[in-house]
Amino acid sequence: MKKLMITSAFAMVAMAGGAYAQTAACLITKTDTNPFFVKMKEGATAAAEEAGIELSAFAGKYDGDVETQVAAVESCIAAGAKGILITPTDSRALVPVITQAREAGALVIALDTQFEPADAADATFATDNFKAGELIGQWAAATLGDEAANAKIALLDLNASEVSVDYQRDQGFLTGFGIDVKDPKDIGDEDDPRIVGNDVTDGSPDGGRTAMENLLQIDPEINVVYTINEPAAAGAYEALKAAGKDEGVLIVSVDGGCPGVKDVEAGIIGATSMQFPLLMASKGIEAIKTFAETGEKPQNSEGLDFFNTGVELITDQPVEGLPSLSSAEGLEKCWG
């Protein structure tokens, strides 16, 4: 298969006097340590190889590292990349450089996290993040039953930037639990007395542990913990365990990585919403190939401003009226 190739300016810098490396597309993730993004990179690399597309990968140093992502986009523009796949670490701050990339002729596709506005990119391939949060909120409320009225809830979010994936999951969880949200794009403005508080985790185990420790100081009787992702959930559990409070607390999360599904199996996480990073990545590469060959851009799912790559509720404590898969079934579909 003939490969779609362009000169890679950033690769030339790294190759003193060597032959020019070439690429057709770029993948830019939030980090290269989170298992979700590791798996996304694997999926994109495999799909690009199959499609005959040369792919260069970049990642921020941490979740929230806008400067590194901006520099990566600028490198891709300079190289004349035909397509850019990006999980924006800040859905607003990156819009100007993404606009430059599109003006330079690149197809820009957001993965996992929508830009604000969503049409800042040509397309988005993502989980319905509000739905993912809503499912675990509904599960938690149904599992508690009448005691949901007396819940004490800790919300472990991503970071202070309140990017789209962060508030969509948070507000989805609250909606599913039956709590009235105020501004749907603002985390922490609710006044329901069941909410103990919000803290940020950077989506990491260390961040999850620290955030959980902070919230336990506010109310040691917390019995429901929402987490932005499964690494944060693992950290929250360690904090609860260290405080002797790992029994009788419902932890819910979003991701569907194999370590997280195993935590469901072990009873550490009560329920998680599984998303599909491999599908996001492969769909993105497929769209770049189509665009390079025909100029055609991908279409959104009906009624949405993104292409929905699906979500599945994983739990070993199913509740009536809420479709779910067991951890054993989840382990057949998980990633990482």
C-alpha positions in Angstrom: 0.0 0.0 0.0 1.4 3.4 -0.9 2.0 5.5 2.2 0.7 9.0 2.6 3.8 10.9 3.7 5.0 14.4 4.3 8.2 15.9 5.6 8.5 15.9 9.3 10.2 19.0 10.5 10.3 18.0 14.1 11.9 14.6 13.2 14.6 16.4 11.1 15.7 18.3 14.2 16.4 15.1 16.0 18.3 13.6 13.1 21.5 15.5 12.6 22.6 15.0 9.0 20.4 11.9 8.6 17.7 11.2 6.1 14.5 13.0 6.5 11.9 11.2 8.6 8.4 11.5 7.3 4.8 11.4 8.6 1.3 11.9 7.6 -0.5 12.3 11.0 0.1 13.2 14.6 -1.4 11.8 17.8 -1.3 14.1 20.8 -2.4 12.7 24.2 -2.7 14.3 27.6 0.0 12.1 29.1 1.9 8.9 28.1 1.5 7.3 31.6 -2.3 7.0 32.0 -3.2 3.5 30.8 -6.1 5.0 28.8 -3.8 7.0 26.7 -1.2 4.3 26.5 -3.8 2.0 25.0 -5.0 4.8 22.7 -1.5 5.2 21.3 -1.2 1.5 20.7 -4.5 1.5 18.9 -3.6 4.5 16.7 -0.1 3.1 15.9 -1.6 -0.3 14.8 -4.3 1.4 12.8 -1.9 3.8 11.1 0.5 0.9 10.2 -2.4 -1.0 8.6 -3.6 2.1 6.8 -0.1 3.0 5.5 0.1 6.2 7.4 3.2 7.4 9.2 2.3 8.5 12.7 4.2 10.7 15.2 3.0 10.6 18.8 3.3 13.4 21.4 2.1 13.7 25.0 1.9 16.2 27.8 4.1 15.8 30.8 1.0 15.7 33.0 -2.8 16.1 32.7 -3.2 19.9 32.3 0.1 20.5 30.4 -1.2 22.9 27.8 2.2 24.3 26.8 3.5 20.9 25.6 0.4 20.2 23.7 0.5 23.6 22.0 4.1 23.0 21.0 3.2 19.6 19.6 0.4 21.0 17.5 2.8 23.7 16.2 5.3 21.0 15.3 2.6 19.1 13.4 1.6 22.3 11.5 5.2 23.0 10.6 5.6 19.4 9.3 2.4 19.8 7.2 0.6 16.9 8.9 -2.5 15.8 7.0 -4.3 14.9 10.2 -4.0 15.6 14.0 -5.7 13.4 16.6 -5.7 15.1 20.0 -7.0 14.5 23.5 -7.1 18.2 24.6 -5.8 18.7 28.1 -7.7 22.1 28.1 -10.7 22.1 25.9 -10.7 26.0 25.6 -7.0 27.0 25.8 -6.0 24.9 22.8 -8.7 26.3 20.4 -6.5 29.0 18.9 -3.7 26.6 17.9 -6.2 24.0 16.7 -7.7 26.7 14.5 -4.3 27.4 13.0 -3.9 23.7 12.2 -7.2 23.6 10.4 -6.4 26.7 8.5 -3.1 25.1 7.5 -5.2 22.2 5.9 -5.0 19.5 8.6 -8.0 17.5 9.6 -8.3 17.9 13.4 -10.1 15.2 15.4 -10.6 15.4 19.2 -10.5 12.1 21.0 -12.2 11.5 24.4 -12.5 15.2 25.3 -14.5 17.7 23.2 -13.2 21.1 22.5 -15.3 24.1 23.5 -16.9 24.9 21.2 -17.1 21.3 19.9 -16.8 22.6 16.3 -13.4 24.0 17.0 -12.3 20.6 15.7 -13.5 18.9 12.5 -14.8 16.0 14.6 -14.8 14.3 18.0 -14.6 10.6 18.6 -15.5 10.0 22.3 -17.5 8.3 24.9 -20.8 10.0 25.8 -19.2 11.3 29.0 -22.4 12.6 30.5 -24.0 9.3 29.9 -21.0 7.5 31.5 -21.4 9.6 34.6 -25.2 9.2 34.6 -24.9 5.4 34.5 -22.8 5.2 37.6 -24.9 7.8 39.4 -28.1 5.8 38.7 -26.3 2.6 39.9 -25.2 4.2 43.1 -28.6 5.6 43.9 -30.4 2.4 43.1 -27.9 0.4 45.2 -28.4 2.6 48.2 -32.2 2.6 47.8 -33.9 4.6 50.4 -30.6 5.4 52.0 -29.6 7.5 49.0 -31.5 10.3 50.7 -28.9 10.3 53.5 -25.8 9.8 51.3 -22.6 11.6 52.0 -20.9 12.1 48.6 -17.3 12.9 47.7 -16.6 14.0 44.2 -13.1 13.5 42.9 -12.7 15.5 39.7 -9.9 16.1 37.3 -8.4 19.6 37.7 -9.3 23.2 38.2 -9.6 23.9 34.4 -13.0 22.1 34.4 -12.5 20.7 30.9 -15.5 19.2 29.1 -14.8 15.6 30.0 -14.5 16.6 33.7 -17.8 18.5 34.1 -19.7 16.1 31.8 -18.9 13.1 33.9 -19.4 14.9 37.2 -22.7 16.4 36.2 -23.8 13.2 34.7 -23.1 11.4 38.0 -25.1 13.9 40.0 -28.0 13.8 37.5 -28.1 10.0 37.7 -28.0 10.1 41.5 -31.0 12.5 41.5 -29.2 15.7 42.5 -30.1 19.0 40.9 -27.2 20.5 39.0 -27.0 24.3 38.6 -24.8 25.4 35.7 -24.1 22.1 33.8 -20.6 23.3 32.8 -19.6 24.3 36.4 -18.4 21.8 38.9 -19.2 22.4 42.6 -22.0 25.0 42.4 -24.6 22.5 43.7 -26.2 23.1 47.1 -27.5 19.6 47.9 -26.5 18.9 51.5 -25.5 15.3 50.6 -22.4 16.6 48.8 -19.5 16.7 51.2 -17.3 18.4 48.6 -15.2 18.3 45.5 -11.4 17.9 45.1 -9.1 17.4 42.1 -6.9 14.4 41.3 -5.2 15.1 38.0 -6.6 11.6 37.1 -3.8 9.9 39.0 -3.6 7.5 42.0 -1.6 9.9 44.1 -4.1 12.7 43.3 -7.0 10.4 44.2 -5.5 9.5 47.5 -4.8 13.1 48.4 -8.2 14.3 47.4 -9.9 11.5 49.4 -7.8 12.3 52.4 -8.8 16.0 52.2 -12.5 15.2 51.9 -12.4 12.7 54.8 -11.2 15.5 56.9 -14.4 17.4 56.1 -16.6 14.5 56.8 -15.2 11.1 57.9 -18.6 9.5 57.2 -18.5 9.7 53.4 -20.2 6.7 51.9 -20.3 7.4 48.2 -17.2 8.3 46.2 -17.4 9.5 42.5 -14.1 9.5 40.7 -13.2 10.9 37.3 -11.3 7.8 36.3 -10.1 4.4 37.7 -6.5 5.5 38.6 -8.1 8.2 40.8 -10.5 5.5 42.2 -7.5 3.3 43.1 -5.9 6.2 45.1 -9.2 7.0 46.8 -9.5 3.4 48.0 -6.0 3.4 49.4 -6.9 6.6 51.4 -10.1 5.0 52.7 -8.3 1.8 53.6 -5.6 3.7 55.5 -8.4 5.4 57.4 -10.1 2.1 58.2 -13.1 3.1 56.1 -12.8 0.8 53.1 -15.9 -1.2 54.0 -19.4 0.2 53.3 -18.3 2.9 50.9 -19.5 2.8 47.3 -16.8 3.9 44.8 -17.8 4.5 41.2 -15.7 5.5 38.3 -15.3 5.7 34.5 -12.7 4.0 32.2 -13.1 0.3 31.8 -9.4 -0.5 31.8 -8.5 -4.0 32.8 -7.0 -2.9 36.2 -10.3 -1.0 37.0 -12.4 -4.0 36.0 -10.3 -6.2 38.2 -11.0 -3.7 41.0 -14.7 -4.2 40.3 -14.2 -8.0 40.6 -12.3 -7.5 43.9 -15.1 -5.3 45.3 -12.9 -2.1 45.4 -15.0 -0.3 42.8 -18.7 -0.9 42.9 -19.4 0.1 39.3 -17.5 1.6 36.4 -18.5 2.9 32.9 -16.4 1.3 30.3 -15.2 3.4 27.3 -13.3 2.3 24.2 -10.0 4.1 23.5 -8.9 1.6 20.8 -12.1 2.4 18.9 -11.6 6.1 19.2 -8.0 5.8 17.9 -8.8 3.5 15.0 -11.8 5.6 13.9 -9.5 8.7 14.0 -6.9 7.1 11.8 -9.6 5.8 9.4 -11.0 9.4 9.2 -7.6 10.8 8.4 -7.0 8.3 5.6 -10.4 9.0 4.1 -9.8 12.8 4.3 -6.4 12.4 2.7 -7.8 10.3 -0.2 -11.2 12.0 -0.8 -11.4 15.2 1.3 -14.4 13.8 3.1 -14.8 14.6 6.8 -16.4 12.3 9.4 -20.0 12.8 10.5 -21.4 13.0 14.0 -23.7 10.4 15.6 -27.4 11.3 15.1 -28.5 14.0 17.5 -25.0 14.6 19.0 -22.2 17.0 18.3 -19.6 14.1 18.3 -19.3 10.5 17.2 -20.3 8.3 20.0 -17.9 5.3 20.5 -20.1 3.8 23.2 -20.2 3.0 26.9 -21.0 -0.1 29.0 -21.8 -0.2 32.8 -19.6 -2.8 34.5 -20.7 -4.1 38.0 -21.1 -7.3 39.9 -24.0 -5.9 41.8 -26.6 -5.3 39.0 -29.7 -3.3 39.7 -33.1 -3.7 38.1 -33.8 -1.6 35.0 -30.2 -0.7 34.4 -28.4 -2.9 31.9 -24.9 -3.9 32.9 -22.1 -6.4 32.3 -20.4 -8.4 35.0 -16.7 -8.0 35.7 -16.1 -11.4 34.0 -17.8 -10.0 30.9 -16.0 -6.7 31.3 -12.6 -8.5 31.4 -13.4 -9.9 27.9 -13.8 -6.3 26.6 -11.4 -4.3 28.7 -8.2 -2.6 27.7 -4.8 -1.9 29.3 
